[in-house]
Amino acid sequence: MPAQLVEEIAKVCGSTALTFNMHACSTLWPGVLADDLDMTPEQRAEHDRHKQVHFDRVVKQGAVYAQPFSEGSSAAAGKAPFGTTAEKVDGGWVLNGKKIFASLAGAADYYGVLCTESRPNLSMRDTLYMAVPGDAPGLTITGDWDPLGMRGTVSRTLLFKDVFVADDATMMPRGVYFQAASRWPHMFTTLSPTYMGIAIAAYEFTVRYLRGEIEGMPPVKRRMYPTKQIAVAEMWVKLEQTRSLFLRMLEDAKVDPPKDARLRAFASQYTVMENANELCRLAIRTCGGQSMLKSLPIERLYRDSRCGSLMLPWTAELCVDRLGRECLYEPGERDEEIN
Ligand SMILES: Cc1cc2nc3c(=O)[nH]c(=O)nc-3n(C[C@H](O)[C@H](O)[C@H](O)COP(=O)(O)OP(=O)(O)OC[C@H]3O[C@@H](n4cnc5c(N)ncnc54)[C@H](O)[C@@H]3O)c2cc1C
């Protein structure tokens, strides 16, 4: 995953970084990540054929892939099967359902939809990952996108009504997404480079502002005040703590990571998302009134940074939730009931 590239983009535009990440993950998940997963020889051959179709579109035709999985239910948090279903028919699949917060809505050539194979009892084990063409009959884009931050992602709602896709639309064979989600947990950390970039941008803006080096502003220096120096020192410490954990998490990323790496991934996601917003808050407080004018980027960084902790499946809250439980319990352990 080009984490450092996303980080650099985010220093300039969080929305572009976030949407580039969605697109990049559409090749990361079926690519190097799926290479590590168990498949039968038949599944591997089918996957290689389908992967070629998707990768050719991206590389040769410049196709952009989005990654809508949120539905407004517990599914995006990984606690229930996706309500969007795919029914097997001759030569392909028929999709029905709804996705909310679909970044790149209306701009993507293909939507990489997580859905559940239609059977009497829906199961998370039957999650499918399907590329739906943006112009497929039965696919409509509705609603508006008028959020606090990340306004450029245009994350509108997708409705699927009997949408037919061919067999080669599957981006992972049956059952393999479920395996990925449990064996390759770092696949859910890929939103954090965007917010790491925002955190760095907030710090760098503050230094330039206090040195009187912001383009278009009078060259007034504010760096000589001890309170500013203390605030910048605090920001640097927080930034370096965040970056160290983030870089360590990137090194850890692999299939079947040991428990400490898995816990560190939650800690890293939590820290990046929460500290990005905290650094933007400190930047505005330290630079002062003129810094939050819309002609300058810091107010946008501040609004964008607020969104990081809300991203499923690893919201800041859910990271704490998982850490609290997994620090104290080994898999399968339960407490005796107290009567
Ligand atoms: C800028 C932006 C871009 C986005 N782009 C995309 C995209 O491209 N594709 C996509 O699929 N989604 C996208 N999302 C959606 C995002 O990942 C979340 O799905 C969405 O923010 C969840 O909103 P919700 O109110 O439905 O959450 P809810 O599911 O209602 O959760 C609300 C909060 O409750 C907590 N919670 C949820 N479930 C549980 C649980 N089981 N146990 C305990 N606590 C829980 C969580 O902390 C969560 O923050 C985007 C969101 C934003 C802000």
The ligand as an SDF file (V2000), in Angstrom:
LIG
                    3D

 53 58  0  0  0  0  0  0  0  0999 V2000
  -15.7890   11.3490    4.6840 C   0  0  0  0  0  0  0  0  0  0  0  0
  -16.3230    9.9690    4.7510 C   0  0  0  0  0  0  0  0  0  0  0  0
  -16.1390    9.1230    3.6760 C   0  0  0  0  0  0  0  0  0  0  0  0
  -16.6450    7.8300    3.7190 C   0  0  0  0  0  0  0  0  0  0  0  0
  -16.4440    7.0150    2.6420 N   0  0  0  0  0  0  0  0  0  0  0  0
  -16.9140    5.7440    2.6850 C   0  0  0  0  0  0  0  0  0  0  0  0
  -16.7320    4.8810    1.5720 C   0  0  0  0  0  0  0  0  0  0  0  0
  -16.1670    5.2360    0.5460 O   0  0  0  0  0  0  0  0  0  0  0  0
  -17.2230    3.6260    1.6570 N   0  0  0  0  0  0  0  0  0  0  0  0
  -17.8760    3.1960    2.7580 C   0  0  0  0  0  0  0  0  0  0  0  0
  -18.2670    2.0630    2.7690 O   0  0  0  0  0  0  0  0  0  0  0  0
  -18.0740    3.9940    3.8270 N   0  0  0  0  0  0  0  0  0  0  0  0
  -17.6010    5.2610    3.8130 C   0  0  0  0  0  0  0  0  0  0  0  0
  -17.7950    6.0750    4.8930 N   0  0  0  0  0  0  0  0  0  0  0  0
  -18.6470    5.5950    6.0030 C   0  0  0  0  0  0  0  0  0  0  0  0
  -17.9190    5.2140    7.2710 C   0  0  0  0  0  0  0  0  0  0  0  0
  -16.9580    4.2240    7.0760 O   0  0  0  0  0  0  0  0  0  0  0  0
  -18.9460    4.7210    8.2810 C   0  0  0  0  0  0  0  0  0  0  0  0
  -19.6590    3.6360    7.7660 O   0  0  0  0  0  0  0  0  0  0  0  0
  -19.9220    5.7590    8.6710 C   0  0  0  0  0  0  0  0  0  0  0  0
  -19.2630    6.9180    9.0870 O   0  0  0  0  0  0  0  0  0  0  0  0
  -20.7570    5.1750    9.8070 C   0  0  0  0  0  0  0  0  0  0  0  0
  -21.8240    6.0140   10.0810 O   0  0  0  0  0  0  0  0  0  0  0  0
  -23.1060    5.4780   10.8880 P   0  0  0  0  0  0  0  0  0  0  0  0
  -23.6920    6.6500   11.5370 O   0  0  0  0  0  0  0  0  0  0  0  0
  -23.9640    4.6360   10.0100 O   0  0  0  0  0  0  0  0  0  0  0  0
  -22.4340    4.5570   11.9660 O   0  0  0  0  0  0  0  0  0  0  0  0
  -23.1060    3.5790   12.9900 P   0  0  0  0  0  0  0  0  0  0  0  0
  -22.9740    2.1670   12.4950 O   0  0  0  0  0  0  0  0  0  0  0  0
  -24.4530    4.0600   13.3960 O   0  0  0  0  0  0  0  0  0  0  0  0
  -22.1260    3.7650   14.1920 O   0  0  0  0  0  0  0  0  0  0  0  0
  -22.0820    4.9450   14.9750 C   0  0  0  0  0  0  0  0  0  0  0  0
  -20.9800    4.7690   15.9840 C   0  0  0  0  0  0  0  0  0  0  0  0
  -21.3680    3.7340   16.8860 O   0  0  0  0  0  0  0  0  0  0  0  0
  -20.2900    2.8530   17.1170 C   0  0  0  0  0  0  0  0  0  0  0  0
  -20.6760    1.4780   16.7490 N   0  0  0  0  0  0  0  0  0  0  0  0
  -21.1230    1.0100   15.5730 C   0  0  0  0  0  0  0  0  0  0  0  0
  -21.3510   -0.3120   15.6120 N   0  0  0  0  0  0  0  0  0  0  0  0
  -21.0370   -0.7020   16.8660 C   0  0  0  0  0  0  0  0  0  0  0  0
  -21.0450   -1.9510   17.5450 C   0  0  0  0  0  0  0  0  0  0  0  0
  -21.4430   -3.0780   16.9290 N   0  0  0  0  0  0  0  0  0  0  0  0
  -20.6270   -1.9830   18.8250 N   0  0  0  0  0  0  0  0  0  0  0  0
  -20.2270   -0.8520   19.4620 C   0  0  0  0  0  0  0  0  0  0  0  0
  -20.1970    0.3620   18.8830 N   0  0  0  0  0  0  0  0  0  0  0  0
  -20.5860    0.4380   17.5970 C   0  0  0  0  0  0  0  0  0  0  0  0
  -19.1300    3.2910   16.2670 C   0  0  0  0  0  0  0  0  0  0  0  0
  -18.1180    3.8710   17.0550 O   0  0  0  0  0  0  0  0  0  0  0  0
  -19.6840    4.3190   15.3210 C   0  0  0  0  0  0  0  0  0  0  0  0
  -18.8280    5.4470   15.1670 O   0  0  0  0  0  0  0  0  0  0  0  0
  -17.3230    7.3790    4.8660 C   0  0  0  0  0  0  0  0  0  0  0  0
  -17.5090    8.2320    5.9650 C   0  0  0  0  0  0  0  0  0  0  0  0
  -17.0130    9.5100    5.9200 C   0  0  0  0  0  0  0  0  0  0  0  0
  -17.2190   10.3980    7.1100 C   0  0  0  0  0  0  0  0  0  0  0  0
  1  2  1  0
  2  3  1  0
  2 52  2  0
  3  4  2  0
  4  5  1  0
  4 50  1  0
  5  6  2  0
  6  7  1  0
  6 13  1  0
  7  8  2  0
  7  9  1  0
  9 10  1  0
 10 11  2  0
 10 12  1  0
 12 13  2  0
 13 14  1  0
 14 15  1  0
 14 50  1  0
 15 16  1  0
 16 17  1  0
 16 18  1  0
 18 19  1  0
 18 20  1  0
 20 21  1  0
 20 22  1  0
 22 23  1  0
 23 24  1  0
 24 25  2  0
 24 26  1  0
 24 27  1  0
 27 28  1  0
 28 29  2  0
 28 30  1  0
 28 31  1  0
 31 32  1  0
 32 33  1  0
 33 34  1  0
 33 48  1  0
 34 35  1  0
 35 36  1  0
 35 46  1  0
 36 37  1  0
 36 45  1  0
 37 38  2  0
 38 39  1  0
 39 40  1  0
 39 45  2  0
 40 41  1  0
 40 42  2  0
 42 43  1  0
 43 44  2  0
 44 45  1  0
 46 47  1  0
 46 48  1  0
 48 49  1  0
 50 51  2  0
 51 52  1  0
 52 53  1  0
M  END
$$$$
